[in-house]
């Protein structure tokens, strides 16, 4: 990762590959043309990743019926994608140092869009799972690189806005993918719905290639495997980073389990909602767009350790409301959990970037590794709990993860601060 002042170098090549040393020019300032081009491009990247990844979530009951599998097995359509994304994040962050930030982002989205279109033609459940697994591998390049790009290329006063917009793109992409696919599936079938989304992501990849400025402050070196593994090991020597990685695993896992199986719950009495009505519930994701930015700013003023535990308490309150029997309580509880989750994610991810003194790209990748690993692990565990104990089992799984996350947030509250040190802008996850 670059030091506080970037080393002098020649301008990068037009394709964005980091083969030559980076340009010594200024970072991207707020309000400039490059600022808006970069923000629009990375918003589209965040939107596309979450839309493709989570578009199958409202379809899990549909898959269970069409392919004759149970709830836990149907969740593999999502869990295998997130698991492989998690595993490949570290490799993608290494490749980005060798091939260039922009190249990895664009190629990842193009391949993922193509795989998303192939899922439409999958004739059976095993081939569907293979394609969704490959899609998770392809998507890994975007989250592993995009936030590091922002930390390296943006001026400090522009960084906070850009990071909030990027996380907002995650929320809007997750909501829009679920909503578009869920509504279209009710009218035209799930294959047509996924086809439409694949074409949207393909178009977005082209726009990102055109809009995103070539990186000027990426590392000039090509990191070898031994140095890369050494940077990974150093993150676990820090007294706080491993706890933040565990926090990501838990809060994301509980959040995804809630959304995975609420659809099954709302199809049954006393709710008995249609597939289209259940898809509309994903509009509550809009809460995440505002929560990530507002809570991130609040935590910067009051201190991350003082706000993180409160966000997890809010998640617990939301789960309690959600367990009440009325449809209004189910939806209201999801709103509260969503607010708490995005607030906690915004705080924990930015905290990772602040604590990582070197190897920020590797620290970011590790945070996201545990984040998506929690999604796949706890998300699938919730399905098997549903098979045996219906919503009570799912709620117990989510409640256990929230309790563990709360205990970790208390541990982090007493974490000694790092010594003051001049450092570049943080690289949150």
QUILINRA-V129078 format. One line per field, one symbol per residue. psi: psi as a letter, one per 20 degrees, with the letter a starting at -180 (. if undefined). A space follows every 10 residues. Layout:
psi=???
//
This chain:
psi=qqahpqqqrq qrqhijplhr qqqjrqrpqp irghghgggg ghghgggggh gggjhigiig hgggggjlrr gghhihhghh ghghgghigg ghhghhhhhq gggggggghg gggghhhhhh jphrgghghg hhghghghih hghhhghhgg hhhqqhiigg ghghhghhhg ghgggggggg ggghhhgiqh ghghggghhg hghhgghghh hpqpqikqpi qoprhghghh hghhhiiqih ghhhghgggg hgghghhghg ihgggiirqj glqrgghhhh hihihhhhgh ghgghggghh gipghihghh hhgggggggg ghiqiqhhhg gghhgggggg ghgggggggh hghhhohrlh hhgghgghgh ghhhghghgh hhghhghhjb hggghggghg hgghhghhhg ghhjppqqqp ppqrqqnr.
//
